Amino acid sequence: MTPLLANAGIPMLFPQAILMGLSLFPVTIIEAFVLCRSLNLPKGKALLDVGLGNFNSTIFGVPLAWGLMFGLALLTGRGFTWDTDSPIQMLAAVTLETAWLPPHYDQLFWMFPAAATGLLIPCFLASVLIEHWYLARCWKSLDRRELFRAVLRANLWSYLPLFSVGCSWFLINVQRYTKS
């Protein structure tokens, strides 16, 4: 029988997938609007195709981004062994280990929003690539470079509010903790 370890850390794959799933509708609206304006597309077709592209980037991109960050944490060879004596060192540990949080359960109030916000960066990259790939198949008549630039711009506009909300969530939690 193998014992369960209570200090195994927290994998962020499922929480991140849930958060990204919740943002799917507003992200689709923002990106469809940007793509319609950038590429002069019909609104209904753009909304449907962008919605399906975002669904694909959520289903495939979030696990891909998480896996890349988990692989990066494994490659550093530092898994949960960071010297976390200072807040800066702890933030560095969480930044590098966004896929699987270190087992500092008393610090989850800030580590969780920091990790969720940090995971937005690889999720953004995965979204751009997956959505461009998907939309290039839907809109074959468009120039691929022009489409890539438009998808990149649309994702910048949709991820900026997500990143702002994540940073605010982090700062509010830190502020609450320091007041108590």
Secondary structure as the mmCIF struct_conf table of DSSP 4:
data_model
#
loop_
_struct_conf.conf_type_id
_struct_conf.id
_struct_conf.beg_label_comp_id
_struct_conf.beg_label_asym_id
_struct_conf.beg_label_seq_id
_struct_conf.end_label_comp_id
_struct_conf.end_label_asym_id
_struct_conf.end_label_seq_id
HELX_LH_PP_P HELX_LH_PP_P1 THR A 2 LEU A 5
TURN_TY1_P TURN_TY1_P1 ALA A 6 ASN A 7
BEND BEND1 ALA A 8 ALA A 8
STRN STRN1 ILE A 10 PRO A 11
HELX_RH_AL_P HELX_RH_AL_P1 LEU A 13 LEU A 22
TURN_TY1_P TURN_TY1_P2 SER A 23 SER A 23
HELX_RH_AL_P HELX_RH_AL_P2 LEU A 24 LEU A 39
TURN_TY1_P TURN_TY1_P3 ASN A 40 ASN A 40
HELX_RH_AL_P HELX_RH_AL_P3 LYS A 43 ASN A 56
HELX_RH_PI_P HELX_RH_PI_P1 SER A 57 GLY A 61
HELX_RH_AL_P HELX_RH_AL_P4 VAL A 62 THR A 76
TURN_TY1_P TURN_TY1_P4 GLY A 77 GLY A 77
TURN_TY1_P TURN_TY1_P5 GLY A 79 PHE A 80
BEND BEND2 ASP A 85 SER A 86
HELX_RH_AL_P HELX_RH_AL_P5 PRO A 87 LEU A 96
TURN_TY1_P TURN_TY1_P6 GLU A 97 ALA A 99
STRN STRN2 TRP A 100 LEU A 101
BEND BEND3 PRO A 103 PRO A 103
HELX_RH_3T_P HELX_RH_3T_P1 TYR A 105 GLN A 107
HELX_RH_AL_P HELX_RH_AL_P6 LEU A 108 GLY A 118
TURN_TY1_P TURN_TY1_P7 LEU A 119 LEU A 119
HELX_RH_AL_P HELX_RH_AL_P7 LEU A 120 CYS A 138
TURN_TY1_P TURN_TY1_P8 LYS A 140 SER A 141
BEND BEND4 LEU A 142 LEU A 142
HELX_RH_AL_P HELX_RH_AL_P8 ARG A 144 LYS A 179
#
